[in-house]
Amino acid sequence: QNDKITRRSCCGCIPEQFGVLAILSMYLLFGLLGSLASFMTLA
């Protein structure tokens, strides 16, 4: 019981924060790429 709780806290919290960070960085990356592409087509 205790081992399952510790494993869930170890494998549940960290990947969740890592996933949020990854999604945020992907949004930033795609936003930069999109703005660069639109800037290149305008220029």
Secondary structure, 3 states (H helix, E strand, C coil): CHHHHHHHHHHHHHHHHHHHHHHHHHHHHHHHHHHHHHHHHHC
